[in-house]
Amino acid sequence: MPELSTVDQGASPPRVSIPRSYNAAYDLIQRNLQAGRTGKIAYIDDHGSYSYGDLAERVNRFGNVLAGIGMEAENRVMLCLLDTIDFPTAFLGSIQAGIIPIAANTLLTTADYDFMLGDSRARALVVSEALWPQFAPIVAKHRMLRHIIVSGSDGKGHPCLSDLMKGVSPNFSVAPTTCDDICFWLYSSGSTGTPKGTVHLHSHLIQTAELYAKPILGIREDDLVFSAAKLFFAYGLGNGLSFPLSVGATTVLMAERPTPQAVFKRLREHQPTIFYGVPTLYAALLASPELPRREELRVRVCTSAGEALPADIGKRWTEHFGVEILDGIGSTEMLHIFLSNRPGEVRYGTTGKPVPGYAVRLIGEDGNPVPPGEIGELQINGPSAAIMYWNSREKSRHTFMGDWTRSGDKYIETADGYFQYCGRSDDMLKVGGIYVSPFEVEGALMTHEAVLEAAVVAHADADQLIKPKAYVVLKAGIEPSDSLGDALKQHVKDKLAPYKYPRWLEFVAELPKTATGKIQRFKLR
């Protein structure tokens, strides 16, 4: 049998020891069984509750399902699953069998799935019944795809996962994998083009849990966690799978979209102690008439990632609930958060400081490190970095540079070591030869009481000189007008250097976003 990982939390940074003979799923399951948590609830989804013993049995059964249909070690299986117990079952069951799961975004189009099936050459697909219509027109054309399994009550002509699992043994011999074997893929959100298959190793899941979740987030066995970010998203995968399983906590899963109404329902009914959100959602929650009172919830810590959290949203959340939002930055490439605010040391408007175990640097356009106070591209050195993008040699060489991984984000480091987000490298504006951060202008706009969301992009004037242009979503019940537009421009002038204000302002019903909530500024450009 593979060995389990160990960690020396007394070391600085914490030292995670991962043996050569290692299987990530076996570690996350067995550590809980060996700790006597067989009867403890691991997951609560929309249909029921499942103990750690139940989870272990389901993972074993799924491994036997894969073996029964002829799947072999290092084959790939695409998972397009809503957040129910079937996601951790299939994800961990694949990994334990030495088969590589590819967690797919559940909000994509048929064309996206067509690309991903062809690019990955997946031999099996496990798909939620509700998502089958996106796959039905394309599966026949993919010759490498041999097996389709449906999660739900109607298999649409294919086997149902529940039926297959009933007919196999609850016992399974874990595959003889190593810490450096390929473990799983996540496709990038494709916010700037075609999704990229990001390849991670068996050692990566537990590294993020030991380096971020335990010492920074402070997750404990007695926590009940709820992530509005879905499991297919790198952020959500840590929040709802590797983090809680690493300590034996309980996780609430929600299959539906994270609307304010749906999120408040889980916060009230289940009373989670840790809540994971994204900036867009926090803004929507604060603007909702259903916003709970402070005493209605027992959340003790919140996190935000996906894109930088506007300071005003963080401050208003803390004023209302008395709970800090730990804003951080992670990426599909690094798997989870590597730069974060810390409890009791939150500075809204910044992304905090490096997570112990990760190093960061800011590189200028000349390729050299920049001093504090100057803008540079953020690069990361850490043990959870992906090894490559599948089938994308040039993009891999551009992003993964030996020990360092390029983030594509522009940052400034303050004199006391906090990092301030300035925008994506390809979103930065140069106005009159001076860099302007779209995020800074957006943050100023969002402090106005009429604004729900804002996005700022570069736009050329009549002389082909670049100036900021703002797209603004107003709060419910507020009507757009020229006078309001002028007031918003003046509002930015009052808060920032005058050259940063948006020369054009357009009111829109919604902003284009990826499924993970990131604004797609390239579409606005």
C-alpha positions as CSV (number, residue, x, y, z in Angstrom):
1,M,0.0,0.0,0.0
2,P,1.2,3.6,-0.6
3,E,2.3,5.6,2.4
4,L,0.6,8.8,3.7
5,S,2.2,12.2,3.7
6,T,3.4,13.9,6.9
7,V,4.1,17.5,7.8
8,D,6.3,19.3,10.3
9,Q,4.2,22.4,11.1
10,G,7.0,23.5,13.4
11,A,9.3,24.1,10.5
12,S,9.4,27.4,8.8
13,P,8.0,27.1,6.2
14,P,6.0,23.9,7.1
15,R,7.9,20.9,5.7
16,V,5.6,18.5,3.9
17,S,7.1,15.0,3.5
18,I,5.6,13.0,0.6
19,P,6.9,9.5,0.2
20,R,7.9,8.1,-3.2
21,S,5.2,5.5,-3.1
22,Y,2.2,7.8,-2.8
23,N,-1.4,8.1,-4.0
24,A,-3.2,11.4,-3.3
25,A,-6.7,9.9,-3.0
26,Y,-5.5,7.1,-0.7
27,D,-3.9,9.7,1.5
28,L,-7.0,11.9,1.8
29,I,-9.3,8.9,2.5
30,Q,-7.1,6.8,4.7
31,R,-5.9,9.5,7.1
32,N,-9.6,9.9,8.1
33,L,-10.3,6.2,8.5
34,Q,-7.1,5.7,10.5
35,A,-8.1,8.7,12.7
36,G,-11.4,7.0,13.6
37,R,-13.7,9.2,11.5
38,T,-15.4,6.4,9.7
39,G,-18.8,7.4,11.0
40,K,-18.3,11.2,10.8
41,I,-20.1,13.1,8.0
42,A,-17.8,14.0,5.2
43,Y,-20.3,15.5,2.7
44,I,-23.8,16.9,2.7
45,D,-25.3,17.4,-0.8
46,D,-28.8,18.2,-2.0
47,H,-29.8,14.6,-1.6
48,G,-28.3,13.4,1.7
49,S,-25.3,13.0,4.0
50,Y,-22.4,10.7,3.6
51,S,-19.9,9.6,6.2
52,Y,-16.2,9.1,5.7
53,G,-16.9,5.4,5.6
54,D,-19.5,5.9,2.9
55,L,-17.1,8.0,0.9
56,A,-14.3,5.4,1.1
57,E,-16.7,2.7,-0.1
58,R,-18.0,4.8,-2.9
59,V,-14.4,5.7,-4.0
60,N,-13.5,1.9,-4.0
61,R,-16.7,1.0,-6.0
62,F,-15.9,3.6,-8.6
63,G,-12.4,2.3,-9.0
64,N,-14.0,-1.1,-9.7
65,V,-16.5,0.4,-12.2
66,L,-13.5,1.8,-14.1
67,A,-11.7,-1.5,-14.0
68,G,-14.9,-3.3,-15.1
69,I,-15.1,-1.2,-18.3
70,G,-11.5,-1.8,-19.2
71,M,-9.9,1.5,-18.1
72,E,-6.2,1.1,-17.4
73,A,-3.6,3.1,-15.5
74,E,-2.9,6.5,-17.0
75,N,-6.0,6.5,-19.2
76,R,-8.0,9.7,-18.9
77,V,-11.6,10.2,-17.8
78,M,-13.4,13.5,-18.3
79,L,-15.7,14.5,-15.4
80,C,-18.4,17.0,-16.1
81,L,-20.3,16.8,-12.9
82,L,-22.4,19.1,-10.8
83,D,-21.4,19.5,-7.1
84,T,-22.9,16.3,-5.6
85,I,-21.3,13.4,-3.8
86,D,-20.6,11.9,-7.3
87,F,-17.9,14.4,-7.9
88,P,-15.6,13.4,-5.0
89,T,-16.5,9.8,-5.7
90,A,-15.4,9.9,-9.3
91,F,-12.5,12.2,-8.8
92,L,-10.9,10.3,-6.0
93,G,-12.0,6.9,-7.3
94,S,-10.1,7.6,-10.6
95,I,-7.0,8.8,-8.8
96,Q,-7.0,5.8,-6.5
97,A,-7.1,3.6,-9.5
98,G,-4.2,5.4,-11.2
99,I,-6.5,6.8,-13.8
100,I,-6.4,10.5,-14.6
101,P,-9.6,12.6,-14.0
102,I,-10.1,15.8,-16.0
103,A,-12.5,18.0,-14.1
104,A,-14.4,20.0,-16.7
105,N,-16.2,23.3,-16.2
106,T,-19.9,22.6,-16.1
107,L,-20.9,26.0,-17.6
108,L,-19.2,25.7,-21.0
109,T,-20.6,25.2,-24.5
110,T,-20.8,22.2,-26.7
111,A,-17.9,23.6,-28.8
112,D,-15.8,23.9,-25.7
113,Y,-16.5,20.3,-24.7
114,D,-15.8,19.2,-28.3
115,F,-12.4,20.8,-28.1
116,M,-11.6,19.3,-24.7
117,L,-12.6,15.7,-25.6
118,G,-10.5,15.9,-28.7
119,D,-7.5,17.6,-27.0
120,S,-7.5,15.2,-24.0
121,R,-8.3,12.0,-25.9
122,A,-10.3,10.9,-22.9
123,R,-11.4,7.3,-23.0
124,A,-14.4,7.8,-20.7
125,L,-16.8,10.5,-19.8
126,V,-18.8,10.8,-16.6
127,V,-21.5,13.5,-17.0
128,S,-24.4,14.8,-14.9
129,E,-27.8,14.1,-16.5
130,A,-28.6,17.8,-16.6
131,L,-25.4,18.5,-18.7
132,W,-25.9,15.6,-21.2
133,P,-27.5,17.9,-23.8
134,Q,-24.2,19.7,-24.3
135,F,-22.4,16.4,-25.1
136,A,-25.1,14.5,-27.0
137,P,-24.3,16.1,-30.4
138,I,-20.5,15.5,-30.3
139,V,-19.6,12.3,-28.5
140,A,-20.0,10.0,-31.5
141,K,-17.2,11.8,-33.4
142,H,-14.6,11.2,-30.7
143,R,-13.1,7.7,-31.5
144,M,-11.0,7.6,-28.4
145,L,-14.1,8.0,-26.2
146,R,-15.2,4.5,-25.5
147,H,-17.4,4.8,-22.4
148,I,-20.1,7.2,-21.2
149,I,-21.5,7.1,-17.7
150,V,-24.4,9.3,-16.6
151,S,-24.8,10.7,-13.0
152,G,-28.6,10.8,-12.5
153,S,-31.7,8.7,-12.8
154,D,-31.9,8.7,-16.6
155,G,-28.8,7.5,-18.5
156,K,-30.1,8.8,-21.8
157,G,-29.2,5.4,-23.3
158,H,-26.0,5.0,-21.3
159,P,-25.3,3.3,-18.0
160,C,-26.2,5.2,-14.8
161,L,-23.4,5.6,-12.3
162,S,-25.6,4.5,-9.4
163,D,-26.5,1.3,-11.2
164,L,-22.9,0.5,-12.0
165,M,-21.7,1.1,-8.5
166,K,-24.3,-1.3,-7.0
167,G,-22.9,-4.2,-9.0
168,V,-19.3,-4.0,-7.9
169,S,-17.2,-4.8,-4.8
170,P,-16.7,-2.2,-2.1
171,N,-13.1,-3.3,-1.8
172,F,-10.4,-2.1,-4.0
173,S,-6.6,-2.3,-4.2
174,V,-5.0,1.1,-4.7
175,A,-2.9,1.6,-7.8
176,P,0.9,1.7,-7.2
177,T,1.4,5.4,-8.1
178,T,4.2,7.7,-7.1
179,C,4.3,11.3,-5.8
180,D,5.5,12.4,-9.2
181,D,2.9,10.6,-11.3
182,I,0.4,12.7,-13.2
183,C,-2.7,12.8,-11.0
184,F,-5.4,15.0,-12.6
185,W,-6.0,17.8,-15.1
186,L,-7.9,21.0,-14.9
187,Y,-8.7,23.0,-18.0
188,S,-8.0,26.7,-17.6
189,S,-11.0,28.9,-17.8
190,G,-10.1,30.2,-21.2
191,S,-10.6,33.8,-20.3
192,T,-8.1,34.8,-23.0
193,G,-8.7,32.1,-25.6
194,T,-8.7,28.3,-26.0
195,P,-8.8,26.4,-22.6
196,K,-5.4,24.8,-21.7
197,G,-5.2,21.3,-20.1
198,T,-3.2,22.0,-16.9
199,V,-1.4,18.9,-15.6
200,H,-0.9,18.3,-11.9
201,L,0.9,15.6,-9.9
202,H,-0.2,13.4,-7.0
203,S,1.9,15.5,-4.5
204,H,0.1,18.8,-5.3
205,L,-3.3,18.4,-3.5
206,I,-1.8,17.8,-0.1
207,Q,0.8,20.5,-0.5
208,T,-1.9,23.2,-0.8
209,A,-3.7,21.8,2.2
210,E,-0.7,21.7,4.4
211,L,0.8,25.1,3.3
212,Y,-2.3,27.2,3.0
213,A,-5.5,25.6,4.4
214,K,-4.1,24.6,7.8
215,P,-1.7,27.5,8.7
216,I,-3.4,30.4,6.9
217,L,-7.1,29.5,6.7
218,G,-6.9,27.7,10.0
219,I,-9.2,24.8,8.9
220,R,-10.0,22.3,11.7
221,E,-11.7,19.0,12.1
222,D,-14.7,20.6,13.7
223,D,-15.3,23.0,10.7
224,L,-18.3,22.8,8.4
225,V,-17.3,24.4,5.1
226,F,-19.3,25.7,2.1
227,S,-17.8,26.8,-1.1
228,A,-19.8,28.8,-3.7
229,A,-16.9,28.2,-6.1
230,K,-17.5,24.8,-7.7
231,L,-15.3,21.7,-7.4
232,F,-14.3,21.8,-11.1
233,F,-12.5,25.2,-10.4
234,A,-9.0,24.9,-8.8
235,Y,-10.1,27.2,-6.0
236,G,-13.2,25.1,-5.3
237,L,-11.4,21.8,-5.5
238,G,-9.2,22.8,-2.6
239,N,-12.1,24.5,-0.7
240,G,-14.5,21.5,-1.0
241,L,-12.2,18.5,-1.3
242,S,-8.5,18.5,-0.4
243,F,-8.8,21.0,2.4
244,P,-11.7,19.5,4.4
245,L,-10.5,15.9,3.7
246,S,-7.0,16.8,5.0
247,V,-8.4,17.5,8.5
248,G,-11.6,15.5,8.6
249,A,-14.0,18.5,8.3
250,T,-17.5,18.3,6.8
251,T,-18.4,19.9,3.5
252,V,-21.7,21.2,2.1
253,L,-22.1,20.8,-1.7
254,M,-24.6,22.7,-3.8
255,A,-25.4,21.6,-7.4
256,E,-27.2,24.8,-8.4
257,R,-25.7,28.1,-9.5
258,P,-24.5,30.3,-6.6
259,T,-27.2,33.0,-6.7
260,P,-27.6,35.1,-3.5
261,Q,-30.8,33.2,-2.7
262,A,-29.2,29.8,-3.1
263,V,-26.1,30.8,-1.0
264,F,-28.1,32.3,1.8
265,K,-30.3,29.2,2.0
266,R,-27.1,27.0,2.7
267,L,-25.6,29.6,5.1
268,R,-28.8,29.6,7.1
269,E,-29.7,25.9,7.0
270,H,-26.3,24.4,7.5
271,Q,-24.5,27.1,9.5
272,P,-21.0,26.6,8.0
273,T,-18.1,28.0,9.8
274,I,-16.0,28.6,6.7
275,F,-17.4,30.2,3.6
276,Y,-15.5,30.5,0.3
277,G,-16.7,33.1,-2.3
278,V,-15.5,35.3,-5.1
279,P,-15.7,39.1,-5.4
280,T,-18.6,39.2,-7.8
281,L,-20.7,37.0,-5.4
282,Y,-19.8,39.0,-2.3
283,A,-21.0,42.2,-4.1
284,A,-24.2,40.5,-5.1
285,L,-24.8,39.1,-1.6
286,L,-24.3,42.6,0.0
287,A,-26.7,44.1,-2.5
288,S,-29.4,41.5,-1.9
289,P,-32.5,42.4,0.1
290,E,-32.2,38.9,1.7
291,L,-28.9,39.6,3.3
292,P,-28.9,37.8,6.7
293,R,-28.3,39.7,10.0
294,R,-25.0,39.1,11.7
295,E,-26.5,36.9,14.4
296,E,-28.2,34.6,11.9
297,L,-24.9,33.0,10.8
298,R,-21.9,31.4,12.5
299,V,-19.3,31.8,9.8
300,R,-15.9,32.5,11.5
301,V,-13.8,33.0,8.4
302,C,-14.4,33.8,4.7
303,T,-12.1,33.7,1.7
304,S,-12.1,35.3,-1.7
305,A,-10.1,34.5,-4.9
306,G,-10.6,34.3,-8.6
307,E,-9.8,38.0,-9.0
308,A,-8.9,40.7,-6.6
309,L,-11.4,41.8,-4.0
310,P,-12.3,45.5,-4.1
311,A,-11.5,47.1,-0.7
312,D,-15.0,48.6,-0.4
313,I,-16.7,45.1,-0.6
314,G,-14.3,43.6,2.0
315,K,-14.9,46.5,4.4
316,R,-18.7,46.4,4.0
317,W,-18.8,42.7,4.5
318,T,-16.7,42.9,7.7
319,E,-18.8,45.8,9.0
320,H,-22.0,43.8,8.5
321,F,-20.9,40.3,9.7
322,G,-17.9,41.0,11.9
323,V,-16.0,38.5,9.8
324,E,-12.9,39.1,7.7
325,I,-12.6,38.1,4.1
326,L,-9.1,36.6,3.5
327,D,-8.5,37.8,-0.1
328,G,-5.8,35.8,-1.9
329,I,-4.7,34.9,-5.3
330,G,-4.2,31.4,-6.7
331,S,-4.4,30.0,-10.2
332,T,-5.1,26.8,-12.1
333,E,-1.4,26.5,-12.7
334,M,-0.5,26.8,-9.0
335,L,-3.6,24.9,-7.9
336,H,-4.6,27.1,-5.0
337,I,-3.7,30.3,-3.1
338,F,-0.1,31.3,-2.8
339,L,-0.5,34.9,-1.8
340,S,-3.0,35.8,0.9
341,N,-4.2,38.0,3.7
342,R,-4.1,36.5,7.1
343,P,-6.6,36.5,10.0
344,G,-6.1,39.6,12.1
345,E,-3.7,41.1,9.6
346,V,-6.2,41.8,6.7
347,R,-5.5,44.9,4.7
348,Y,-8.3,45.4,2.2
349,G,-7.1,46.6,-1.2
350,T,-4.2,44.2,-1.1
351,T,-3.7,40.4,-1.7
352,G,-1.7,40.1,1.4
353,K,1.7,38.4,1.7
354,P,3.2,35.1,0.3
355,V,2.0,31.9,1.8
356,P,4.9,30.2,3.6
357,G,6.3,27.5,1.3
358,Y,5.8,29.8,-1.7
359,A,8.2,32.6,-3.0
360,V,7.1,35.4,-5.2
361,R,8.9,38.0,-7.2
362,L,7.9,41.0,-9.4
363,I,9.7,41.3,-12.8
364,G,9.8,44.4,-14.9
365,E,9.6,44.7,-18.6
366,D,13.5,44.5,-18.8
367,G,13.4,41.0,-17.2
368,N,14.8,42.2,-13.9
369,P,13.2,42.4,-10.4
370,V,11.5,45.7,-9.6
371,P,11.9,47.5,-6.2
372,P,8.9,48.0,-3.8
373,G,6.5,50.6,-5.2
374,E,7.0,49.7,-8.8
375,I,4.7,47.6,-11.0
376,G,6.0,44.2,-12.1
377,E,4.7,40.8,-13.3
378,L,4.1,38.4,-10.5
379,Q,6.0,35.1,-10.7
380,I,5.7,32.2,-8.2
381,N,8.0,29.5,-6.9
382,G,6.1,26.7,-5.1
383,P,5.7,22.9,-4.8
384,S,2.2,22.8,-6.3
385,A,3.0,24.2,-9.7
386,A,1.6,22.3,-12.7
387,I,4.2,20.6,-14.9
388,M,2.8,21.7,-18.2
389,Y,-0.1,22.6,-20.5
390,W,-1.1,19.5,-22.4
391,N,-0.4,19.7,-26.1
392,S,0.8,23.3,-25.8
393,R,4.6,23.3,-25.8
394,E,5.1,27.0,-26.5
395,K,2.6,28.1,-23.9
396,S,4.2,25.7,-21.4
397,R,7.6,27.2,-22.1
398,H,6.3,30.7,-21.7
399,T,4.5,30.0,-18.4
400,F,6.6,27.3,-16.6
401,M,10.2,28.6,-16.4
402,G,12.1,26.1,-14.3
403,D,11.4,26.9,-10.6
404,W,9.2,29.9,-11.5
405,T,5.7,30.1,-12.9
406,R,4.4,33.3,-14.6
407,S,1.1,34.4,-13.3
408,G,0.3,37.1,-16.0
409,D,-0.7,39.4,-13.2
410,K,0.7,42.8,-12.5
411,Y,1.4,43.8,-8.9
412,I,3.1,46.3,-6.7
413,E,4.8,45.4,-3.4
414,T,4.4,47.9,-0.6
415,A,7.3,48.9,1.7
416,D,6.0,46.6,4.4
417,G,5.6,43.6,2.2
418,Y,1.9,43.6,1.1
419,F,1.1,43.0,-2.5
420,Q,-1.4,45.2,-4.4
421,Y,-3.1,43.9,-7.5
422,C,-2.8,46.2,-10.6
423,G,-4.5,44.0,-13.3
424,R,-3.7,41.3,-15.8
425,S,-0.6,42.0,-17.9
426,D,-2.7,42.2,-21.1
427,D,-5.3,44.5,-19.3
428,M,-2.9,47.2,-18.1
429,L,-3.4,50.7,-19.6
430,K,-0.7,53.2,-20.4
431,V,-2.2,56.7,-20.3
432,G,0.2,59.4,-21.2
433,G,3.1,57.0,-20.7
434,I,2.0,56.1,-17.2
435,Y,0.6,52.7,-16.2
436,V,-3.0,52.7,-15.0
437,S,-4.5,49.7,-13.3
438,P,-8.0,48.9,-14.5
439,F,-8.6,47.3,-11.1
440,E,-7.9,50.5,-9.3
441,V,-10.4,52.5,-11.4
442,E,-13.0,49.7,-11.0
443,G,-12.5,49.8,-7.2
444,A,-13.1,53.5,-7.2
445,L,-16.3,53.2,-9.2
446,M,-17.6,50.5,-7.0
447,T,-17.4,52.7,-3.9
448,H,-20.3,54.7,-5.5
449,E,-23.6,53.7,-4.0
450,A,-25.2,53.2,-7.4
451,V,-22.7,50.8,-8.8
452,L,-23.0,47.0,-8.5
453,E,-20.1,46.0,-10.8
454,A,-17.6,47.7,-13.1
455,A,-15.0,46.8,-15.7
456,V,-12.4,49.1,-17.2
457,V,-10.5,48.6,-20.5
458,A,-8.3,50.5,-22.8
459,H,-10.0,52.5,-25.5
460,A,-8.4,54.8,-28.2
461,D,-9.6,58.4,-28.6
462,A,-9.9,60.3,-31.9
463,D,-6.1,60.8,-31.9
464,Q,-5.5,57.0,-31.2
465,L,-4.3,57.8,-27.7
466,I,-5.2,55.2,-25.0
467,K,-7.6,56.2,-22.3
468,P,-9.7,54.3,-19.8
469,K,-13.3,53.3,-20.7
470,A,-15.7,51.9,-18.0
471,Y,-18.6,49.5,-18.4
472,V,-20.9,49.8,-15.4
473,V,-23.7,47.6,-14.0
474,L,-26.0,49.5,-11.7
475,K,-27.8,48.2,-8.7
476,A,-31.4,47.2,-9.0
477,G,-33.9,50.0,-9.2
478,I,-31.3,52.6,-10.4
479,E,-31.8,54.0,-13.9
480,P,-28.8,55.0,-16.1
481,S,-28.5,58.6,-17.2
482,D,-26.0,61.0,-18.6
483,S,-26.0,62.9,-15.3
484,L,-25.2,59.7,-13.4
485,G,-22.4,58.9,-15.9
486,D,-20.9,62.4,-15.2
487,A,-21.3,61.9,-11.5
488,L,-19.4,58.6,-11.7
489,K,-16.6,60.1,-13.6
490,Q,-16.3,62.9,-11.1
491,H,-16.4,60.3,-8.3
492,V,-13.3,58.6,-9.7
493,K,-11.6,62.0,-10.1
494,D,-12.2,62.7,-6.4
495,K,-10.6,59.4,-5.4
496,L,-7.8,58.9,-7.8
497,A,-5.2,60.9,-9.8
498,P,-7.2,62.9,-12.5
499,Y,-5.6,61.1,-15.5
500,K,-7.0,57.8,-14.3
501,Y,-10.7,58.7,-14.6
502,P,-12.7,56.9,-17.4
503,R,-13.2,59.2,-20.4
504,W,-16.1,57.1,-21.6
505,L,-18.7,55.3,-19.4
506,E,-21.2,52.8,-20.7
507,F,-24.1,51.3,-18.7
508,V,-24.7,47.6,-19.3
509,A,-27.0,44.9,-17.9
510,E,-24.2,42.5,-17.1
511,L,-20.5,42.0,-17.7
512,P,-19.0,39.1,-19.7
513,K,-17.5,36.6,-17.3
514,T,-15.9,33.2,-17.2
515,A,-17.7,30.5,-15.3
516,T,-15.5,31.1,-12.4
517,G,-16.5,34.8,-12.1
518,K,-13.6,36.5,-13.8
519,I,-14.5,39.5,-15.9
520,Q,-13.5,38.8,-19.6
521,R,-12.1,42.3,-20.4
522,F,-10.8,41.1,-23.7
523,K,-14.5,40.8,-24.8
524,L,-15.1,44.3,-23.8
525,R,-12.0,45.5,-25.6
